[in-house]
Amino acid sequence: REKPFTDELNKHWIKLFSKTCTGDLCPMQAVIGGIAAQEAMKAVTGKFMPIKQFLYFDAIECLPENVYQASDEMTFAPKLPTKKSRYYSQEVVFGEDFQQKICKSKYFV
């Protein structure tokens, strides 16, 4: 069961957001871009009804499992990128060590 939000936890969320807000994840951009393009086409053509309700999309599974713990209790401390590279935006979100593991894996997709 997750702990209730406290001031310390809110500070942790703000710190986590400020460190990762410059990162980009291509799959998330693809989903948001696809939905936006579809809704724009609906609005322009008038054939179908655009979304009139609230659309909620998150990717909380991208964050570490213990993200709900205060920063002093967390075991996950991502190594932030030291230099700009091709994968800089992913390194900001996941950490440099995790990105190195992804680069070393040899999967054919």
VEXTOR-266799 format. One record per residue (C-alpha): residue number from 0; residue in one letter; x, y, z. Coordinates in Angstrom, 2 decimals, decimal comma. Example, Ala and Ser with C-alpha at 12.3 -4.5 7.8 and 13.67 -1.06 7.14 Angstrom:
<nunus>
[nunu 0 A [12,30 -4,50 7,80]]
[nunu 1 S [13,67 -1,06 7,14]]
</nunus>
This chain:
<nunus>
[nunu 0 R [0,00 0,00 0,00]]
[nunu 1 E [1,40 3,36 -0,92]]
[nunu 2 K [2,10 6,02 1,66]]
[nunu 3 P [0,05 9,22 1,78]]
[nunu 4 F [1,60 12,28 0,19]]
[nunu 5 T [3,64 14,42 2,54]]
[nunu 6 D [5,56 17,64 2,08]]
[nunu 7 E [8,79 15,66 1,77]]
[nunu 8 L [7,25 13,44 -0,90]]
[nunu 9 N [5,93 16,47 -2,78]]
[nunu 10 K [9,44 17,96 -2,76]]
[nunu 11 H [10,67 14,65 -4,11]]
[nunu 12 W [8,13 14,74 -6,97]]
[nunu 13 I [9,08 18,32 -7,84]]
[nunu 14 K [12,78 17,41 -7,84]]
[nunu 15 L [12,14 14,31 -10,00]]
[nunu 16 F [10,03 16,32 -12,45]]
[nunu 17 S [12,59 19,11 -12,71]]
[nunu 18 K [15,36 16,61 -13,49]]
[nunu 19 T [13,42 14,68 -16,13]]
[nunu 20 C [11,23 17,33 -17,79]]
[nunu 21 T [13,78 17,98 -20,55]]
[nunu 22 G [13,79 14,32 -21,54]]
[nunu 23 D [11,79 12,99 -24,47]]
[nunu 24 L [10,53 9,50 -25,13]]
[nunu 25 C [9,74 8,77 -28,77]]
[nunu 26 P [6,91 6,27 -28,10]]
[nunu 27 M [5,09 8,84 -25,94]]
[nunu 28 Q [5,56 11,50 -28,60]]
[nunu 29 A [4,16 9,10 -31,21]]
[nunu 30 V [1,03 8,41 -29,16]]
[nunu 31 I [0,36 12,07 -28,38]]
[nunu 32 G [1,12 13,14 -31,96]]
[nunu 33 G [-1,14 10,46 -33,42]]
[nunu 34 I [-4,04 11,41 -31,17]]
[nunu 35 A [-3,56 15,12 -31,90]]
[nunu 36 A [-3,44 14,52 -35,66]]
[nunu 37 Q [-6,56 12,36 -35,57]]
[nunu 38 E [-8,45 14,94 -33,53]]
[nunu 39 A [-7,34 17,73 -35,89]]
[nunu 40 M [-8,62 15,75 -38,88]]
[nunu 41 K [-11,94 15,17 -37,13]]
[nunu 42 A [-12,27 18,87 -36,34]]
[nunu 43 V [-11,37 20,02 -39,87]]
[nunu 44 T [-13,50 17,53 -41,82]]
[nunu 45 G [-16,46 17,54 -39,44]]
[nunu 46 K [-17,12 13,86 -40,21]]
[nunu 47 F [-16,64 12,46 -36,75]]
[nunu 48 M [-17,02 13,90 -33,28]]
[nunu 49 P [-13,76 14,99 -31,57]]
[nunu 50 I [-13,00 13,87 -28,03]]
[nunu 51 K [-15,18 15,96 -25,73]]
[nunu 52 Q [-14,14 14,19 -22,59]]
[nunu 53 F [-10,90 14,24 -20,66]]
[nunu 54 L [-8,18 12,02 -22,12]]
[nunu 55 Y [-5,71 10,73 -19,54]]
[nunu 56 F [-2,42 9,26 -20,71]]
[nunu 57 D [0,51 8,44 -18,45]]
[nunu 58 A [3,55 6,22 -18,44]]
[nunu 59 I [4,12 5,74 -14,73]]
[nunu 60 E [5,62 2,33 -15,49]]
[nunu 61 C [8,66 4,14 -16,92]]
[nunu 62 L [9,54 5,45 -13,48]]
[nunu 63 P [11,31 3,29 -10,87]]
[nunu 64 E [9,19 1,03 -8,66]]
[nunu 65 N [10,00 2,93 -5,48]]
[nunu 66 V [9,11 6,34 -6,90]]
[nunu 67 Y [6,48 6,86 -4,19]]
[nunu 68 Q [9,11 6,84 -1,46]]
[nunu 69 A [10,78 10,00 -0,23]]
[nunu 70 S [14,14 10,76 -1,81]]
[nunu 71 D [16,12 9,74 1,27]]
[nunu 72 E [14,49 6,27 1,17]]
[nunu 73 M [14,95 5,68 -2,55]]
[nunu 74 T [17,43 3,12 -3,76]]
[nunu 75 F [17,19 4,26 -7,38]]
[nunu 76 A [19,47 7,17 -8,18]]
[nunu 77 P [19,83 7,56 -11,94]]
[nunu 78 K [23,18 8,72 -13,17]]
[nunu 79 L [22,38 11,87 -15,11]]
[nunu 80 P [24,07 12,34 -18,48]]
[nunu 81 T [27,44 14,03 -18,40]]
[nunu 82 K [27,55 14,96 -22,08]]
[nunu 83 K [25,06 15,43 -24,88]]
[nunu 84 S [24,73 12,38 -27,07]]
[nunu 85 R [22,23 10,95 -29,52]]
[nunu 86 Y [20,34 9,38 -26,62]]
[nunu 87 Y [20,52 12,37 -24,28]]
[nunu 88 S [16,74 12,75 -23,95]]
[nunu 89 Q [16,34 9,11 -22,91]]
[nunu 90 E [19,32 9,33 -20,56]]
[nunu 91 V [17,66 12,23 -18,76]]
[nunu 92 V [14,59 10,11 -18,01]]
[nunu 93 F [16,09 6,66 -17,40]]
[nunu 94 G [19,68 7,45 -16,43]]
[nunu 95 E [22,95 6,88 -18,24]]
[nunu 96 D [23,51 3,37 -16,85]]
[nunu 97 F [20,15 2,09 -18,09]]
[nunu 98 Q [20,71 3,63 -21,53]]
[nunu 99 Q [24,08 1,85 -21,73]]
[nunu 100 K [22,31 -1,46 -21,05]]
[nunu 101 I [19,82 -0,72 -23,83]]
[nunu 102 C [22,63 0,13 -26,27]]
[nunu 103 K [24,54 -3,05 -25,43]]
[nunu 104 S [21,53 -5,30 -25,99]]
[nunu 105 K [21,40 -6,75 -29,50]]
[nunu 106 Y [17,74 -7,26 -30,30]]
[nunu 107 F [16,44 -7,41 -33,85]]
[nunu 108 V [13,05 -5,77 -33,98]]
</nunus>
